[in-house]
Amino acid sequence: MYDVLNQLVLDSVLENIKTGERESALKHKYHWKEDDLIIYDRGYPSYDFKYEHIKSGVDYLIRVQKNHSRIVSEFISSGKRSLIVDVFPQEKHSFAGKDYNKSTSIKVRLVRVGLSSGETEILMTSLLDSQIYPSDIFKELYFLRWGVETFCDELKNKLKVEYFTGYSKISIEQDFFCAVFISNLQSIIVNDLEEELKAKNRTRKLDYKINTNLSYGFLKNRILELLFKEAPLEEVFKELENLFLQNTIPIRLNRNNKRESGKYRTGVRPVVLKNQKDAI
């Protein structure tokens, strides 16, 4: 199972280098199942992308930018919480090889979601029935995607998956799979500690969780010991579990960090040479 998931992640990373996000996502259509609901961040809501989901019998939920289209702008101005609208292909859309034309409409539902920070987000979905899917559920529903966001953050910023020790394909794949191996191992240990952590939290004012950043550091410093030490692996795992439990951080609910959406757009990404990575 892990091998399949890891290969899918690697395929997505490599494919995104060559093509756009939508094209990469559609290459995973063979994993879709009827009655699935797939949740996407911004950057996906093209006509063709939505059409492919409807044709496959798969529902979608996509966050859209407020200036995505005239229809979205009019929905925001209306003050309504939910609205079903018809969308059509753009006039410059190419219909070569398509089984639809410029008159083929798709019904989509726009949903307004208010955040605790006071901001408003707009979601676009194929879940049209407001009786079965009331507007109240969409904030929590979209939040289910947060685990994917945090995992990508861990891969990129904690495990430095974008910085490679070499330029060849085998070097890139080796570095990538090392990072995912560390991530999988960290997840296994954290899951094993879940009950013990819950027991400790019953006696605390705040709930605590494992410090992800430090736990990766402990693993990277001991990975060779885990693989090659003659002593029983249980001893090394016990040491890691104790270190994980000794380094927890409080979970502070309803904290809001202001998003600086344009922070990195004008910045130049620093050049990191291949011999500057903290190699595993």
N, C-alpha and C positions, 0 to 999 in steps of 0.2 A: 504493500500500500504506500509506504513512504517513498519507495523508488519511483512509483508512478507519479506521485504528487511532486516530488523533487524535479523530475524530468519535465513536468508541465510548467513548473515555475521557471526552469532554465529556458525552455522553449519560448516562453512569453518574454523573458528578458532579451534573448537574442533576436526574437522576431520584432520587438518594439524598436530595436536599433534600425531595422530595415524598413518597417512600415509604421503606420499610425496605430493608435490604440484600438480604434474600431475594427480595422482590418485584422489585427492580432486577436481580438476577442472573438470575432466570427470564425476564426480557424478552430475554435474549441466547440463548434456547434455539435460535433459528434458526441460530446459529453452531455448535451442538453437532454432532459427528459420531459415528456408531456406533463403539464401542471407544475413545472418548476417556476419559481419566482427568482429572477436574477437582479441583484441590486448593483447599480453602477454610480460612480461619481460623475462629475462634470466631464464634458469632452466626448460623450457618446451619443447624444440625442439627434442623430441624423435620421432623415426619412427612411433610407435604405436599412439602417440598423434596426429601427423599430419594425419595419416591414418583415425582416427576416425572422424576428421573434414571433410575430403574429402568425406567419406562415408555418412556423414550427410548432405552434400551439404552446408557446412558452411566454409567460408573463414577465414584465420588466418593471423596475422602479429606478428612475434616473433623476439625479439632482441636476437642475439646469441653471444657467446664469440668468440673471434678471434681464439682460439685454439679448437673450438668445434669439428672440423673434418678436415680430409685431404682436402675435397672439399672446405671448407671455407678458409683454408690456401692458397690453389691454387688460389681461387678467389681474395683474398687480394693481392697476388703476381702479378696477371694479370694486376692490375691497372684499370680494367673495372669498370664501375659504376653499371652495372646490368648484370646478367647472369642467364640463365635458365639451371638447371642441373638435372640429375636423381639421386635419392638417393635410397639405398637398405637397408634392415634390416641388423643389425650387424651379424657377423658370429655366435656369441654365443647367438643370440636371440632365445627365446623359441617360437615355433609355435603351441604349444598345444592349441587347441580351437580357433585358428585364421583362418580367411578366406583368408589368403595370405601366401606366402612361400618366401624363400630366393631370388627368382628371380623376385618377384613383386616389380616394381619400382614406385616411386612417383616423379612427376616433381615438383620442387620447384624453386622459383626465389630468388636469392640473390641480395640485393641492398646495395650499399655503401652510407652512409650518413655522410657528413662532419659537425661537430659542430663548433660553433663560437669560441670555446676554442682551436681549432686546432686539436682536437681528431677526430677519425673516428669510427663510429659504423656500424655494419653489421646487416642487417635485413633479415629475411627469411619469405617468404610469398607465398600464393597460388594464388595471383593476378598476373597471368602470362602475360597478354596482356599489353605490354608496350605502345600501342596506347591509350588504355582506361585508363591505370594507369601509366603515365610517372614517371620516377624516381624522378622528382622534387617534387612530392606530398608527398613522404614518410616521410620526416622529420617532416612536420606539422601533418601528419596523426598519426605517432607514438607519437607525443607530446600530442595528445588528451588523452592519458593514464595518463598524469601527475596529473589530478584531483584525480585519484584513489590513486596515490602515496602520495599526500599531505594529503588525508583523512586518509590513514593508519598511516602516521606520526602523525597526530593529535590524533588519537585513542591511539597509543602506547606511544607517548612522552609527550603529553599535558594532556590527560585524563587518562593516566596510566592504560590502559585497561588490561595489563598483570599482574598487581599486585592486588591480591584479598584479601578481608578481612576475608576469611574463606577457608576451604578446601572441604566443601561439594559441591555437584552439585548445590543445590539451592543457596548457597552463591555465587558461581562463576557466575551463570546465573543472579542473582540479581545485582551484581556489573557490569556485562557486559551491561545489559539493562539500568541501570542507566547512564552509560557512553554514550550509544547510544542516550538515551533520551536527555541528555544535548547537545550532538552534533546536534541532529535534531532541538532542540529549538533554539540553536545558529544560525543555518542555516536559520530558518524561520525569525528571527529578522534581520539578515544581508540582506536577500533578500528583506525585507520590506524597508530597508534603501537604496537600490540600487539607486533609482531615486534621492533621496536627496543627496547622495554622489556624483553622477554624476554632479548635479547642483553646488555643492561646488568645484568640480574639474575644472569646466570651468573657475574659477577665479584664479587658481593656476598654477604655472610653472610645477609642477609634479602632476600626478594622485596619489591619496591616496586610501588606502583600510583599512578595519577594522583590528585592531590588534587582531589576532585570540587568541593568548595566554592570553591577558588581558581580552578579552570578555568571555572566558571560566571561568576565575577567578571571574568575576562579577556575572556570572550565578550561579556558585557553592556557592557563598556567599549568594545568594538570593533565592535559589531554594525552601527552606521551606517557605519563605515568599510568594512566588508565589503560592504555593499549599495551604497554610493555612491562609493567611492574609484575614481578613474580608473586608478590603478596596477593591474597584474595581480593577480587574486585570489590567485595562488600566493604572492606576497610576504606577504600578510596571513596566509594559512594557515601559511606557514613560520614566521612570527613566533609565531603561536599555538602551533604544535607545539613550538617551542623553549621557550616559557613553560611549557607543560604538562609537558615533560620535566624542566625545572629545578625544578618544584614537585611532587615525589612524596612519598609517605609510606609507611613500612614496613607490610607485612602481618604482623600478629602473630597467629599461630594460637592457637586455644583460649583466647582472652580472654573473660572473662565479666563483663558489667556487670549488677549486680543490678537486676532489673526492679522499678520502683516502680509497681505496677499502679493504685494509687489516688491517684497523685500529683496528677492534674489533676481528679479528680471533684468535689472540693469547692471548687476554685478558680474564680474568675470570669475568664472570658476578657477580656483587655483590649480596649477599644474602639479600633479603628484607623480613623481618618478616611480618606476616599478620597484626600486630597491628601498622605497620609503614606507612600504606597507608593513604593518605589524603582522607578519606571516604566522599562520597557525603551525 
